[in-house]
Amino acid sequence: MRQEQPIGIFDSGIGGLTVASAVTQLLPEEEIIYFGDTAHLPYGEKSTAAIQSYAIKICNLLLEQDCKLILIACNSASAAAYDLVKAYVGSRALVMNVIDPVVDWAREEMKGKVLGLIGTKATVNSGVYQQKVAGLNAGIDLKAMPTPLLASMIEEGFYQNGVSHSVIAQYLSDKQLQGIDALVLACTHYPLIRLEIEEYYQNQVRVVDPSALVAKAVQARLMLSNLLRKTKVKEEPRFFVSDFTESFLHSTTRFFGREVHLTEYKLWE
């Protein structure tokens, strides 16, 4: 692997662009290649076998693009396919997920406290966060609850309005999430409603957006492997989707923070 190779990032759709944005802000010298599997979203409703199959196909594309690091910027795919992807990619590229940086943060910041977590059904029901946090032996009481409507709501542009306020309040008022000290947004869509969640809690609960944690973890991993790019990249980030629609094109601006050009790449052809 070489320093000038790009970083590959993939997600079930466009939610992972919140992570890609954090990575580009922290590491502006790096070239980014993003793949959104918009033909198969949401992963949160798919079986483990299906998610693993999609992940391997996407990794083939990112390896063809000569990526030095592949970041699974999707909690559902991180839970279902990380170990498989790591074994499949082998020594050809570094592999990271969006779960481990959050667990590392919890080890340092949440000892003896109550930690809430919301995400898709696939993420929460996988038990991966529960297992990893319990393995810290740090006295952390993790309260994890699936919130399946949120990602679809955000994809459709329903946030910062009456609909999103109502849905968010319905979820966060659930007894499963009472008495928490902090709340992890364990879905890459959720940063777009972070302010609404903070408003609901009136700043009494710390709301954790993993995007910045993941970006810092990517930086540390590249530094450790002596793969940080030294000179600023000239190429614009490249964005692929498995199914192109105008609505996704418009949505990418919201998630990435600036206008992007999407290229359709059919996974199954």
N, C-alpha and C positions, 0 to 999 in steps of 0.2 A: 504494500500500500504506500501511496505517496501523498504528500501534503496538498498537492494541487488537485487531487480528486474531489468530486462533489460529495455532499451529504444528501442521502436519499431519505425522504420522509413520506410515510403513507398512512392513510386513514380510510374509514369506510365511506367517507364523503368529503365534505369541505370543513368540518369541524376542526380537523387537525391543522388547518391554516392558522388557528390561534397559536399553536405550538410553533409552526413554521415562522410566524411573525416574530415570536419571542427569540427564536434562534437567530434570525437575520438581524435583529436589533442588537443582540449581544455579540454576534460574530459576523459583522458586515463584510469581512474579507472572504467568507466562505461562499462557494457556489451551492445553491439549493435546487434539488429536483424533487418535486412533490407529485404524489399520485393519490387521487381521490377515487375510490371504487364506487362511484355514484350509481352504477348499474345494480349494485347489490345492497345498498343501504336500506334500513339501518342494520348494522351488525348485531346490535343489541337484541334483536329478535331471531337471530340465526343460530343454528346448531354449532357446536364446537368443531365438528368435522367440516362443515361448510366454511367457517371462518378460516380454518387452517388451509383449506384448499385455495381460497382466494389469496391468502397471505403468501403462499409459495409462488403463485403465479406473478404476483406483484414484485416479489423479490427477484424473480428472474429478469423482469424489466429493469429494475434498479441495478442489478449486477451487470446487465448489458450496457447500462449507462456509466459503468465503471465507478460506482459509489464506494467510498472508503468506509462509510458508516451508514447503517440503515436504522432509522428510528421509527418504531411502531407507534405512531402518534394517535393511538386509539386505545381506550381502556379495554374495550371488549376484545379486541385483537391481541392486546398485551396479555390479557388473562388467558385467552384460549390458545394462542399460537406462539408465544415468545420462545418457549423451550424448543419447539419444533423448528422455528425459523433459525434460531441460533445454531442448532445442529446441522440444518440444511446449508446455511451460508458458510459454516465452518471458518476457515482462515481467510476466506476471500474478502470479508469486510467485518468491521465491528458491528454488533447488534445491540440496540438499547430499547427499552420500553418506557412507558410513562408512569409505571407503578412504583418501581424501585426508588426513584428520587423522592416520591412522597413518603415512602416508608422511612427513608433515611432522615427526612425532615422530622417526621413524627418521633423518631428516636431521640432527636436533640431537643425538640420543643414541647412534647406532649407527655412527658413522664408523669405518671400518677394522675392524669387528667382524662376527661371524657371527650372523645373525638367522634364527631358525626361525619357521615359520608353519604353522598347521593350520586347515583350513576344509573346506567342502563340495567335491565334485568340480567343480561349476560355477565356484566361486570360484577354486580353485587352477588348474584347467585353462584358465581364461580367459587366464591369464598377465598379468593386469592389475597385480597386485602386483609381479611380476617386472619388468615393463616400467617401472613408475613408480619402483621402487627403483633399477634400473639407470640410469635417467635422472638420478638425483641425482648421479652421478659421485662418490660419497662412499666408495668402497671397501668397500661393504657386501656380504657374501656371504650371499645369501638362500637358505635351504633351505625350500622350501614342499612340504607333503605333504597330500593329501586324507585326511580322517578321516570317511568318510561315516556310520559307525554312531553317532557321538557325538550328533548332533542328535536322531535318532529315540530313542535311549536316554534322553536327557534329557526329551524330550516325554512319554515313558511313565513318568517319575518314577524312573528308575533312576540315582540318583547318591547319593554318600556310602554306598555299600554294596559288597558283594563283587563284584557284576556290574560296576559302574562302575570299581572299582579294577582289575579284570582287563583290561577293554577299554582303559582309559587306558594301563596299563602296556604292553600289546601294541603300541599305536600309538607311544608315546613311546620305546620301546626300539628302534624301527626305525633302521637304519643311516643313513637319510636325515636324521635329526634329531640325529645325534651331533656333539658339539663346539660346540654353539650357546651364545651368551652370553645370549640372551633369546628368548622364545617369544611370538609374537602370537596371541591367540585370535581368529581371523578368522571368527567366526560368533557371532551375538548370543545363541545358546544357551549358549555355553561359559562365560560368567561363573559359571554355577551349579556348574561343576566346577573352578573356579579353585583352590580350596583343596586339592582332591585332586591337581591337577597340581603345585601348589607342594610338597605332601607328597612326591610322587614324586621331584621334583628336590632335595628336602631343602634348599631355599632356595639352591641353587648356580646356578640359572638364573632370571633375572628373567622373571616371567610378566606379560604386558601385556594388561590388559582395556581394549579400545578405547572402552568406553562413556563413561568420564570424559573421554577425549580428544575424543570426538565432541561431548559436551555443551559443553565449553569452546570448541570450534570454532563451534558454533551461537551461543553467547553473543557471540563475537567478530564473527561475520558480521552479527548483528542490530545490534550496537553500531556497526559500520562503516556500516551502512545507516540508522542512526538509527531503528531499529524495535523497540528494547527497550521493553517495556511498563513504564510508570512505576508504576502502582498494582496492588496484588495482585488477582489474578483471583478472582471470587466463584464462578464456575462450576466444578463438578467436571470432571475429565478425562472425555472421551467416548470410548468404545471400541466399534468396529464389527468384526464378523467376517463372512466370506462364507459360513460354515457353522457354525451353533451346535451345540455338544454340551456336555453336562454336564462331561465330562472336561476340555475346554478352559476352562470356567468355573473349575474347581478349580485348573487349572494357572496361570491368570493371577495368582493370589495369590502363587505361588512366584516368578514372573518379575518382577512389578511391586512386590512387597513389601507390598502391602495389597490388601484385597478390592475388586473392581471390578464394574461392571455391564456386561454385554456386550449389544449390540444387533446382530441379524442383518441384514445388507444383502446381498442377492443381486446380484452383479456383472453377471450375464448376463441379467437380466430387465428 
